[in-house]
Amino acid sequence: MNPEPKTRSVTVSEDSQTARTLLNLREMILRGDFGAGDRISELPLVARLGVSRTPIRLALDRLCHEGLLEVAPAGGFVVRGFTVEDIWDAIEMRGILEGSAARLACERLTDPRDLDKLRDIRDEMETHVFAGSPPAIEAFAHYIDQNEAFHGEIVALAKSPLLRKTLDRVSALPFAAPSAVVFANVRVPNAVRNFAIGQEHHAAIVEAIEQRQASRAEALWREHSRLARRNLEAVLGDKSMLSQVPGSSLLKLPAAV
């Protein structure tokens, strides 16, 4: 008798449980269930999430590695707080990494047909014409999904697992993901203009990759990532809008804001 299949099954089950626990804990933190500086202990989470201590411990270690938690002086973990400067740095780092992805996509493209998916996403996004007034929530939610897909496809075209892993870590930080504050920003008066600029960037980036213009694609993408900073600046002064952004409870605002 060969027990090997059973061993693999148990490993897969444990990995799946850890992954679900990680997703649940990350969502709880970004939702505001824990505030900056709050201590997170394993035992209360066992009862709350209905899992054993092992997947919780592994998930907490991973969240510490991502930067959402930090090790407490007395042991265990506390929720990390972020300054506005931290967020600017995270957005800038994402822009650098995604710019590198756009450059690599140009350099590593071997078949023009590999761009078909990116073109399809671009074309679908261009069907959303947000002119004159803020868009309907349903249409805007779909636009956000397509925006995430566009960013993801650029990284896929870069064909760099290491870059993807590094980018995932940066994007996991509050406000750093491509669409982190876009949904709240739908209420900002200049929202329509920002959406139009974003769509122009997408079209130009696809064109640069098609033409293998690596430096242009990288520069365009870094400029595109700065829209996230513009969007965040638009909501920082409005607490009702800021409260809609995942991770807003972790942000340490200066007294003047």
Secondary structure, DSSP 8 states (H G I E B T S, - for coil): ---HHHHHHHHHHHHHHHHHHHHHHHHHHHHTSS-TT-EE-HHHHHHHHT--HHHHHHHHHHHHHHTSEEE-TTSSEEE--EEHHHHHHHHHHHHHHHHHHHHHHHHH---GGGGHHHHHHHHHHHT----SS---HHHHHHHHHHHHHHHHHHHHHHT-HHHHHHHHHHHTSTTTSTTTTTTGGGGSTTHHHHHHHHHHHHHHHHHHHHTT-HHHHHHHHHHHHHHHHHHHHHHHT-HHHHTTSTTGGGEE--TT-
